[in-house]
Amino acid sequence: MGNSTLCSLVIVGVLLWISAVHAESEDDEKLLCTCENEKGTCKNGTCKGDFCFYSWVQGYEERGCFSRKNSNENCKTAFRGFFIKCCQKNYCNALTTAPSDVNGETTTPPPDVSRPELWITVSLLLLITAASVCGLLLFLRFRHTHCRLKNAEDHDATMLKVPNGEDPTYGEIFDEFCTSGSGTGLPYLVQRTMARQISLVECVGKGRYGEVWRGTWMGESVAVKIFSSRDEQSWFRETEIYNTVQLRHDNILGFIASDMTSKNSSTQLWLVTHFHELGSLYDFLQYSSLEPESCLRMCLSVACGLVHLHTEIVSSQEKPAIAHRDLKSRNILVKRNGQCCIADLGLAVIHSQSHDYLDVGNNPRVGTKRYMAPEVLDETIRMDVFESYKQTDIWALGLVFWEITRRTIVNGIVEEYRPPFFDLVPLDPSFEEMKKVLCVDQQRPCLHNRLHSHPIMSAIVKIMKECWYQSPSARLTALRVRKTLSKLDNESDFCIEKLKRDV
């Protein structure tokens, strides 16, 4: 038997094995599982899936089924107060109960997942190996011919060129099920029980969307944003965006879960996030004044959060670019360390350049008129271009900086808190009133002379003015704002250290 014939038989054999494995995976039948939950997914007490499961979360039991794509995430979840067992036999979850030590660390291993894509990958690797063996046999057969030997060596050298294209990594991996920052939140099964586990303590805010409550969950304070039924689209949109992979960031509000619950025969929509007792930037500035260094770091933290939203991350876990569309001091929270985090993503726009899509959502609510850019007011904004939405965020960012600088002490002087354009429009301005001020008169917020006498404040004033250009394309990008403020922060630290050394 010749080497060519042997190679052909090896390749044909591997291909037949691949076909058999693929056919076997296609023929897998769904399991019948016992199903009991409150979400309306069961049919006559049963459901069909690739895995049956039993879960216990803080005393609440549930049985049901998973599809293969969801089993890997949910079956491997394990932490204190949560137990789950997955199995692969008909009705195998019917009699399962939680073990007596469920309050400890749960270590129940997930079932072995027979994934067809894994078998196909292994099969392709075997095919490549077989092809390599055949290439080696052909190389040995014709090595006596110098010309063919040279060609074989060139081919072999080409085959050894392996691309060095590892995906870059961004951010940190969740070490526990709930950590600082933001991301995909808790596992889906746990999120579905959050409303029953949280005790509401006090209402800390109200708005057109509904209410914000401080609640307690597993001994920790959490913020519960309860949406009114008329603002259901905002709840769906925020839930969708907060579940975006790679969204976790120190300067974006930390997401924990979203859930639905029923109260007084009406449905409530909950969004559970980290709780920050200092409240919104708007509330904080009412009673607090800042030093220039604190003002700088607060502005820098807002810019860092906006840069992370605006940036598309192309990696194995992709994050699309996100424009906020309703950036204002009421939608920014103040943390204990004096930094800020951006919240309220109900109006956000999602864009992916690598996949060529723009998702503006279907929420009919518009942004806050006082913070609208001129192109939004005169309706010249290009709604089909993502950069346009980013440029409106930059306009609003400049206004937020203006609010912070008013409350900054320079030369012993500090101004009372006022909203942007307080001296030009009423408390609740109309669309037409804002349009006249910005588009017709082209007015800008007034700046106190004291700000120009301090190097840090003077630099921030320059940034603000470059965020307020009438032409959207002339405005700074969030990245340029962050870099300028970071450089200013580093120079400020250097000067402080030098003064300490001199003293």
Secondary structure, 3 states (H helix, E strand, C coil): CCHHHHHHHHHHHHHHHHHHHHHHHHCCCCEEEECECCCCCCECCEEEECEEEEEEECCEEEEEEECHHHHHHHHCCCECCEEEEEECCCCCCCCCCCCCCCCCCCCCCCCCCCCHHHHHHHHHHHHHHHHHHHHHHHHHHCCCCHHHHHHHHHHHHHHCCCCCCCCCCCCCCCCCCCCCCCCCCCCHHHHCCHHHHCEEEEEEEEECCEEEEEEEECCEEEEEEEECHHHHHHHHHHHHHHCCCCCCCCCECCEEEEEEEEECCEEEEEEEEECCCCCEHHHHHHHCCECHHHHHHHHHHHHHHHHHHHCCECCCCCECEEECCCCCHHHEEECCCCCEEECCCCCCEEEECCCCEEECCCCCCCCCHHHCCHHHHCCCCCCCCHHHHHHHHHHHHHHHHHHHHHCECECCECCCCCCCCCCCCCCCCCHHHHHHHHHHCCCCCCCCHHHHHCHHHHHHHHHHHHHCCCCHHHCCCHHHHHHHHHHHHHHHHHHHHHHHHHC
